[in-house]
C-alpha cells in the first residue's frame, strides 16, 4: 500500500538539561523534517568489565510480580480499550489468511527448546512474561528472557546459562534485570553481540531516594562469544529522566538496533510515583568505538534525544531502532544514517519514521516524518481452550521490531481486525515496508511501499510478532497465536519481497491453558515480544517464540528456537 501523506515535524530535544523547540523545516523542503541535536554523554565500562561471575544455583519458587504492560495511556484506559476492541468496528478487512506452502519451499531447521520459566529464575524468582529474544553470531546463539541469558552452539547445545544479574554483575538490591534484548551486529569491521537489559527500584512511592533506573549493556569482545563469564565489556548508564521533578521517571521496554557506525537503545519512560508515561527516549552510541574492544573496554560517547515536548505524548511512544543488516545510503550532509519506526498509541493511521545521522562527527541530529497508511488499533485479548475465562494479553499496537536491508526498513505491529462481519474481532499483524531516502540537501524522505494487513482467520488471535529481512528482502517472523481452539503457540512465517505472508510451520505448538498471571485473576501474560534475527550469511533467519506447555505439573511458558531457510 502506498503512503498517502508525508509530514515534516520539528523535534524538541534535551540540550544542556533544558528543553527547547527547534525551527520547522524550511519552505524549500516541505517534506524534510527538522534536524534536532543531542545531549552528549559517555558510557564508561563498569568495574570488572570482563567478568560475568559464576552461575548462581537457585530453586525457582518466589513469583516475581510482573509489571503490567505499560502503555501511553493509564492502566484503566488501556483495559477499557482492550475490552472495547473485542467488538468495536475494526476498519479495513485483513487479507485472506495465509496457507502453508507457496511458490517456493520454505523449511524450519535446527529446531530446539530454549529457556523456560523455571530455568530463567533469577536469585529465587521466576518470571512472567518471558520477553523472548535471540541473536545469532557465526557459530553461537545467544537467547535471553526474563530474567536469564543462555549461550548455545548453532545446533542447540546449551553451553552456559546465567541469570541476568549474575551475567552483568548488577546488584540484586537495585532490582532484578528485565526486558532483555539481544542483537548480533554483522554489519561492522568488528562484529559483536550486544545484550541490553533494564533495572529499576523505588517505584510506587514518593521517596526519591529510593529511585533507581539503570540501562545495562553488554558487548562481546569477539564475534563468537566463548563464554558468558568472560570476554564481555559491561556498561550501565543512568535510566532516570527528569530527576527532581514531578516527571521523574524510569526506563522501560528497550529497543536495540544498529546502523553502520552507531547503535541505539530506546526506552519508554514512566513516573516512579504512579507508572504513567512521560517520554520516549533515544540513546545513540558510537558503535565503531564500542566494538573496538578486543584489547580493552573503551569509553563510548553517546547522545540522548527526547523527541516530545510534552509528557504523555502518545504520538511518540515505543520508538523501535532498525537492525540494519546492511548499510543504508549516505547522502549530502548525511553520513551513515540509522532509522527507527514507531506508531501512535491507540487508534490511528500514522506511521512515524525517524533518522539519526552523523554520529561519528560527535554532533548527530534526529529527523522525523509522519506517513499515513492502513489504520490500526489496540487488539482484543485472546481466549484459550478449556473455558477457564482466562484471556491471553495480546499487547497493544506498538511497533514490536524493526529490521532493514539497505534503504528498505520493515516493521511489525499487532492490531485489531475482523474476518467475518457480525462476529467478534480478532488480532492481526501489519508489516509496513518503508523506503527511506533524502532530498537534494540531505533532508529525510520516506514512503510506505507496502503494508500487509493479515492474520490467521476467524477466532485465531495473532500477537507478539517479530521481523528479520534477508538480503533478498524476504522477511521471516515468529507470530505467537492462540484462541478458543488453540493453545498458545508460535508459527514460523515468511513474507515475499512483495510483502505477502505464507505460513511455514507451527514450530512451537502449545499443549495447555495458561493460568492467570498474578496479581490478575483474568489475564495471562504472553510476550511482551518474540525474537527474529537474520543469520550473518544474510540468507537464513533465526526465530524464537513461545509455547504453553506443562512443566512440573503446571502450564507455563517455554521458548523454541529455529532456523528458517527461505
C-alpha positions, 0 to 999 in steps of 0.5 A, spaced: 500 500 500 502 506 498 503 512 503 498 517 502 501 523 506 508 525 508 509 530 514 515 534 516 515 535 524 520 539 528 523 535 534 524 538 541 530 535 544 534 535 551 540 540 550 544 542 556 538 539 561 533 544 558 528 543 553 527 547 547 523 547 540 527 547 534 525 551 527 520 547 522 523 545 516 524 550 511 519 552 505 524 549 500 523 542 503 516 541 505 517 534 506 524 534 510 523 534 517 527 538 522 534 536 524 534 536 532 541 535 536 543 531 542 545 531 549 552 528 549 554 523 554 559 517 555 558 510 557 564 508 561 565 500 562 563 498 569 568 495 574 570 488 572 568 489 565 570 482 563 567 478 568 560 475 568 561 471 575 559 464 576 552 461 575 548 462 581 544 455 583 537 457 585 530 453 586 525 457 582 519 458 587 518 466 589 513 469 583 516 475 581 510 480 580 510 482 573 509 489 571 503 490 567 504 492 560 505 499 560 502 503 555 501 511 553 495 511 556 493 509 564 492 502 566 484 503 566 484 506 559 488 501 556 483 495 559 477 499 557 480 499 550 482 492 550 475 490 552 472 495 547 476 492 541 473 485 542 467 488 538 468 495 536 468 496 528 475 494 526 476 498 519 479 495 513 478 487 512 485 483 513 487 479 507 485 472 506 489 468 511 495 465 509 496 457 507 502 453 508 506 452 502 507 457 496 511 458 490 517 456 493 519 451 499 520 454 505 523 449 511 524 450 519 531 447 521 535 446 527 529 446 531 530 446 539 527 448 546 530 454 549 529 457 556 523 456 560 520 459 566 523 455 571 530 455 568 530 463 567 529 464 575 533 469 577 536 469 585 529 465 587 524 468 582 521 466 576 518 470 571 512 472 567 512 474 561 518 471 558 520 477 553 523 472 548 529 474 544 535 471 540 541 473 536 545 469 532 553 470 531 557 465 526 557 459 530 553 461 537 546 463 539 545 467 544 537 467 547 535 471 553 528 472 557 526 474 563 530 474 567 536 469 564 541 469 558 543 462 555 549 461 550 548 455 545 552 452 539 548 453 532 545 446 533 542 447 540 547 445 545 546 449 551 553 451 553 552 456 559 546 459 562 546 465 567 541 469 570 541 476 568 544 479 574 549 474 575 551 475 567 552 483 568 554 483 575 548 488 577 546 488 584 540 484 586 538 490 591 537 495 585 532 490 582 532 484 578 534 485 570 528 485 565 526 486 558 532 483 555 534 484 548 539 481 544 542 483 537 548 480 533 551 486 529 554 483 522 554 489 519 561 492 522 569 491 521 568 488 528 562 484 529 559 483 536 553 481 540 550 486 544 545 484 550 541 490 553 537 489 559 533 494 564 533 495 572 529 499 576 527 500 584 523 505 588 517 505 584 510 506 587 512 511 592 514 518 593 521 517 596 526 519 591 531 516 594 529 510 593 529 511 585 533 507 581 533 506 573 539 503 570 540 501 562 545 495 562 549 493 556 553 488 554 558 487 548 562 481 546 569 482 545 569 477 539 564 475 534 563 468 537 562 469 544 566 463 548 563 464 554 558 468 558 563 469 564 568 472 560 570 476 554 564 481 555 565 489 556 559 491 561 556 498 561 550 501 565 548 508 564 543 512 568 535 510 566 532 516 570 529 522 566 527 528 569 530 527 576 527 532 581 521 533 578 514 531 578 516 527 571 521 523 574 521 517 571 524 510 569 526 506 563 522 501 560 521 496 554 528 497 550 529 497 543 536 495 540 538 496 533 544 498 529 546 502 523 553 502 520 557 506 525 552 507 531 547 503 535 541 505 539 537 503 545 530 506 546 526 506 552 519 508 554 519 512 560 514 512 566 513 516 573 516 512 579 510 515 583 504 512 579 507 508 572 504 513 567 508 515 561 512 521 560 517 520 554 520 516 549 527 516 549 533 515 544 540 513 546 545 513 540 552 510 541 558 510 537 558 503 535 565 503 531 568 505 538 564 500 542 566 494 538 573 496 538 574 492 544 578 486 543 584 489 547 580 493 552 573 496 554 573 503 551 569 509 553 563 510 548 560 517 547 553 517 546 547 522 545 540 522 548 534 525 544 527 526 547 523 527 541 516 530 545 515 536 548 510 534 552 509 528 557 504 523 555 505 524 548 502 518 545 504 520 538 511 518 540 511 512 544 515 505 543 520 508 538 523 501 535 531 502 532 532 498 525 537 492 525 540 494 519 543 488 516 546 492 511 548 499 510 543 504 508 545 510 503 549 516 505 547 522 502 549 530 502 550 532 509 548 525 511 553 520 513 551 513 515 544 514 517 540 509 522 532 509 522 527 507 527 519 506 526 514 507 531 506 508 531 501 512 535 498 509 541 491 507 540 487 508 534 490 511 528 493 511 521 500 514 522 506 511 521 512 515 524 519 514 521 525 517 524 533 518 522 539 519 526 545 521 522 552 523 523 554 520 529 561 519 528 562 527 527 560 527 535 554 532 533 548 527 530 541 530 529 534 526 529 529 527 523 522 525 523 516 524 518 509 522 519 506 517 513 499 515 513 497 508 511 492 502 513 489 504 520 490 500 526 488 499 533 489 496 540 487 488 539 482 484 543 485 479 548 485 472 546 481 466 549 484 459 550 481 452 550 478 449 556 473 455 558 477 457 564 475 465 562 482 466 562 484 471 556 491 471 553 494 479 553 495 480 546 499 487 547 497 493 544 499 496 537 506 498 538 511 497 533 514 490 536 521 490 531 524 493 526 529 490 521 532 493 514 536 491 508 539 497 505 534 503 504 528 498 505 526 498 513 520 493 515 516 493 521 511 489 525 505 491 529 499 487 532 492 490 531 485 489 531 481 486 525 475 482 523 474 476 518 467 475 518 462 481 519 457 480 525 462 476 529 467 478 534 474 481 532 480 478 532 488 480 532 492 481 526 499 483 524 501 489 519 508 489 516 509 496 513 515 496 508 518 503 508 523 506 503 527 511 506 531 516 502 533 524 502 532 530 498 537 534 494 540 537 501 540 531 505 533 532 508 529 525 510 524 522 505 520 516 506 514 512 503 510 506 505 511 501 499 507 496 502 503 494 508 500 487 509 494 487 513 493 479 515 492 474 520 490 467 521 482 467 520 476 467 524 477 466 532 485 465 531 488 471 535 495 473 532 500 477 537 507 478 539 510 478 532 517 479 530 521 481 523 528 479 520 529 481 512 534 477 508 538 480 503 533 478 498 528 482 502 524 476 504 522 477 511 521 471 516 517 472 523 515 468 529 507 470 530 505 467 537 497 465 536 492 462 540 484 462 541 478 458 543 481 452 539 488 453 540 493 453 545 498 458 545 503 457 540 508 460 535 508 459 527 514 460 523 512 465 517 515 468 511 513 474 507 515 475 499 519 481 497 512 483 495 510 483 502 505 477 502 505 472 508 505 464 507 505 460 513 511 455 514 510 451 520 507 451 527 514 450 530 512 451 537 505 448 538 502 449 545 499 443 549 495 447 555 491 453 558 495 458 561 493 460 568 492 467 570 498 471 571 498 474 578 496 479 581 490 478 575 485 473 576 483 474 568 489 475 564 495 471 562 501 474 560 504 472 553 510 476 550 511 482 551 515 480 544 518 474 540 525 474 537 527 474 529 534 475 527 537 474 520 543 469 520 550 473 518 550 469 511 544 474 510 540 468 507 537 464 513 533 467 519 533 465 526 526 465 530 524 464 537 517 464 540 513 461 545 509 455 547 504 453 553 506 447 555 506 443 562 512 443 566 512 440 573 505 439 573 503 446 571 502 450 564 507 455 563 511 458 558 517 455 554 521 458 548 523 454 541 528 456 537 529 455 529 532 456 523 528 458 517 531 457 510 527 461 505 
